[in-house]
Amino acid sequence: MKKYTLTEEHKSKIPDWNKRWIENAMSCKKMENEDRNKMIDAVNGMYDAAKLPRPKHIVFVPSPLVLALAGSFAAAIWYCYHNPKFIGSIHGDEATREATRSATYAATGAATEAATEAATYAATEAAT
């Protein structure tokens, strides 16, 4: 059973819709307060629809890199909080401790460098 067929009018609008959504997907425009409020409403709406408690915190970050780093650290902290014996096992192994220290310094250095570069660029852009 055929449920729906695009009309010629609908088909003629496809290129415009393609362009609109590709531009949206590729946009690097900063999120504004209105966008954040809509996002908070959408997230809370999904939790409400699923009959789950709303999240305590919804965090917005300035870039995908910050999201990757912050998400990774948050997951590690959450895991360690809920598995306290894991921390004890790390402290007993010098190689693991050194690898963890090196990874932490590398990630922190990358995040700091990215944040500093973004702040410097923004300040320079605002001043000129």
MODELLER restraints for C-alpha pairs under 7 A, 6 or more apart:
rsr = mdl.restraints
at = mdl.atoms
rsr.add(forms.Gaussian(group=physical.xy_distance, feature=features.Distance(at['CA:44:A'], at['CA:54:A']), mean=5.76, stdev=0.5))
rsr.add(forms.Gaussian(group=physical.xy_distance, feature=features.Distance(at['CA:47:A'], at['CA:53:A']), mean=6.46, stdev=0.5))
rsr.add(forms.Gaussian(group=physical.xy_distance, feature=features.Distance(at['CA:47:A'], at['CA:54:A']), mean=5.64, stdev=0.5))
rsr.add(forms.Gaussian(group=physical.xy_distance, feature=features.Distance(at['CA:61:A'], at['CA:67:A']), mean=6.09, stdev=0.5))
rsr.add(forms.Gaussian(group=physical.xy_distance, feature=features.Distance(at['CA:66:A'], at['CA:111:A']), mean=6.65, stdev=0.5))
rsr.add(forms.Gaussian(group=physical.xy_distance, feature=features.Distance(at['CA:80:A'], at['CA:86:A']), mean=6.40, stdev=0.5))
rsr.add(forms.Gaussian(group=physical.xy_distance, feature=features.Distance(at['CA:80:A'], at['CA:87:A']), mean=6.46, stdev=0.5))
rsr.add(forms.Gaussian(group=physical.xy_distance, feature=features.Distance(at['CA:90:A'], at['CA:96:A']), mean=6.26, stdev=0.5))
rsr.add(forms.Gaussian(group=physical.xy_distance, feature=features.Distance(at['CA:90:A'], at['CA:97:A']), mean=6.20, stdev=0.5))
rsr.add(forms.Gaussian(group=physical.xy_distance, feature=features.Distance(at['CA:91:A'], at['CA:97:A']), mean=6.28, stdev=0.5))
